[in-house]
């Protein structure tokens, strides 16, 4: 069984989608064993508590440096024996020295069809603001492996979502979450957790 850590910074609706998938028997290859928040006031922490999942705060601001922040995350991951990391609305970029330790074991959900509207500076509502400003008629979400290039790792899953006349960044964000993110993230986590469990089984 692959032990999964979900890293969050905010509302945690994608974390909730994973918790619901687990409760509904759609996420069976792994177990959500830890939630790590980069912000002490993230609502995602409440979702973890409600689901009885242990949660740790690694406060990006209080820890001062990227090195101290990543070290704190590494310590938490090690102490829970984590095998796989899911970035679900995690608003910090991880350095190469971190991502190199977890090849094809970190996945991220991004609220656009990569390679559109991605990379540094494109996160949260900003992605949808950019999509509306460009006038695209189709957007969507992507789940991908995480490497040292922001939003640059191998793509695992994508789902398109129509932009509608009169959409605001908020209405578009909600539709992308409902129709794409909350659908493809649990499916991708199940598939990757299964692959990691097989690899683990193979070396034992
Ligand atoms: C989601 O739309 C997620 O795709 C996005 O932030 C939102 C977090 O919502 N992530 C990024 O933009 C990362 N580059 P949540 O906290 O409710 O899951």
Boltz pocket constraint, residues with backbone or C-beta under 6 A from the ligand:
constraints:
  - pocket:
      binder: B
      contacts: [[A, 8], [A, 9], [A, 10], [A, 11], [A, 12], [A, 13], [A, 14], [A, 15], [A, 44], [A, 88], [A, 89], [A, 90], [A, 91], [A, 109], [A, 110], [A, 111], [A, 122], [A, 123], [A, 124], [A, 127], [A, 173], [A, 177], [A, 181]]
      max_distance: 6.0
